[in-house]
């Protein structure tokens, strides 16, 4: 009887683990689809007002399909990450050249204007929204008072200005800039800790660890 119960519990744990993994994969696929749709929408916005002819539309469609086929083939090839990245860059350059060969000089000028007005703005607004969501999440998770939130915001602005100053200081070598940035990071952490309570600092460390686990590529940097 005991053996049956143990096997039953083990099976339940296995099923729960599989379901949790499936849910994570569904969420990941959904986010990927949303990002793809967002980029697709941005491309449509950038191509608007170009007054493309039917021939140009057919040429652009054929070019996109050819690019997709080459990208799919690239995924299946046995390459290192560096080699794959270089091939991807080469394909993007090739795609850009084909696009420019299809468009007239006037259309290329309009496309560049649309990119500046739509693409960059959309990217900036997206990052701004994501940063705002993160700040709101932090305030809620740490139960920050309005005074604490205001102090942290002021500190963030100061750090941002100092980072920009270091980045734009042409007299500093790459190594010196890296050292200055690291020192600034340590200073910012100390200042933040002085604003938060011991309990809030502990929650902050947990939040950072959780964020790194969700973004392994950033954690490696």
N, C-alpha and C positions, 0 to 999 in steps of 0.2 A: 504493500500500500504506500509506504514511504517513498519507495523508488518511483512509483507512478506519479506521486505528487511532485517529486523533484523533477522528473521528466516534463511534466505539465508546466511547471514554472519556467524551466529552461526554454521550452517551446514558446511560451508566452513572451518571454524576454526577447527571443529571436524575432518573433513576429512584430513586436513593438519597435525593435531596432530597425527592421526592414521598412516599416511604415514611416518611421521618423526620417530615414534616409531618402525614401521616396518623396516625402513632403519637401525636404530640403532641395532635392533635384527639381521638383516642380516649381518651387519658388525661384531657383536659379535660372531655369528655362524661361520663366515669366519675365524676370528682370532683363534677361538677354534679349527677349522679343521686344520688350518696351524700348530698350536702347536702340535696337535695330529700326523699329518704327519711327523713333524720334529722329535718327539720322536720315532715314528715308524722307521724312517730312521736311527736314532742313534742306536736303538736296532739291526737293520739289520747289521750295520757296526760292532757292538760289537760281533755279532755272526759269523762274517766271519772268514774264515781260521780254523774253528773248525773241519772240515771234519766230519760232523754229518752223522751217518748212517740213513737209511730210517726209522728204528725202532725208533731212537732217535727223528727224525723230527716229527713222528706221536705222540710220547709221549709228546713232547713239545707243539704241536698244541692242543692236548687234555687238557694239563695243562692250556694253555692260555684260552681256551674256558670255562673250569671249573671256572677259576679265574674271567672271565668276567661275568659269570652267578651269581657268589657269590657277585660281586660288584654291579650288577644290583639289586639283592635282598636286599642288604644293603641299597641302595638308597630308597627303598620303605618301609623300616622298620621305625617305630616310635621311634626314638632315639634322645638323645640330641647330640649336635655337638661334645662334648667331648667323648661320648660313640661311636659315629660313627667314630671318629678319631682313637680311640683305636682299634676298630674292623678292620678298614682299615689297621692299622699297623700290626695287627696279621695276616691278610690275605697276606700282602706283605712278612712277615717273612715265612709264610707257603709256598708261591710261590717260594721264594728263596731256601728253603730247598728241594723242589721238583726238582727244576732246578739242584741243586748240586747233587741230587741222580741219575739224568739221565746222567750227564756228567762224563767222566773219569777224573782222576787227571790231566792229561796233558791238556785236554780241559778246565778245570777250570782255570789252570794257564794261558792259552792263552786268555781266556775270561777276566781275571783280567788285563792282559796286554793291551788288546783292550780297556777296560774301561778307563784305565789311559791315553792312547794315544788319544783316540777318544772322549769318553764321557765328560771327564773333560775339554779337550781342546775346544770342541764344546760349552760347557756351558760358559767357559771363553770368547771365541770369541763372543758369542751371547751377553753377558753382556757388553763387550767392545764396540761392535757395537751400542748397545742401548744407552750407555752412550755418545758415540760420536755423535749420532743422536740428543740427547737431548741438547748437548752443541752447535751444529750447529743451532738447532732451537732457542735456547736462544739468540745466537748472532744475528740471523735474526730478532727475535721479538723485541729485545731491541735496535737494530741498533748500536751494539757495535763497537767502533773503534778498530783497531788492537792493539793499546796500552792498551785499557781497557781489551780486551780479554786476552792479555799476562799477565796482572796483576792479573786477576781473576784466570787464570790457575795456576800461581805461588802460590796464596793464597790457592787454592784447594789442591795443593801438600803438602803445609805446614800443613794444617788441617788434611790431610790423614795420614801424619807421626805422628802427635800428637795423633790422634785417635788410631793408632797402638800401640804407646807407652803406652797410658792409658790401652788399652785392655790387653797388655802383662805384666803390672805391677802387679806382684803377691802380693805385699805388700798392695794393695788397696782392700777394701771390695767391694762387689757388689754395695752397696749404695754409697760408695765414688766414684766408677767408674762412676755411673750414674750422680752424681753431677758434676764431672769433665767434662763429655761429654756434659752436659747441658750448663756449663760455656763456653766450647769450641764452642758450637753452637752459643751462644750469641755473642761471640768474632768474630766468622767468619761472622755473619750477619752484625755486626757493620763495619767490614773491607770492606765487599762487598758494603755496602751503601756508604762508603767514596769514592769508585771508580766510582760508578754510579751517574748520574744526578738525580734530583728530579723526572723528568718524567720517567726515566728508572727504578727507584726504585718502582714507582707506577705500572708500567707495570710488574715488577718482582713479586710484590705481587699478581697481577691479574693472572699471569702465575702459581704461586704456588697454588692459590685457585682453579684454573681450573684443575691442575694436581691432587690435593687432591680429587676433585669431581669425577675424572675419576678412582681414586684408593682409594675407601672408606675404604678398609682394612688397607692400609698404613696410612690413615688419623687418624684411631682409635688408632694407636700405640703411 
